Amino acid sequence: MVYKHAISTIVPARAVDFRTEEISSV
């Protein structure tokens, strides 16, 4: 349960970080 919750928290955070990099590089 805790492991699954951590994944669902980390993955969206990485997605946001990726989007931020993409916007910054444009």
Helices and strands as residue ranges (DSSP letters): H 2-25
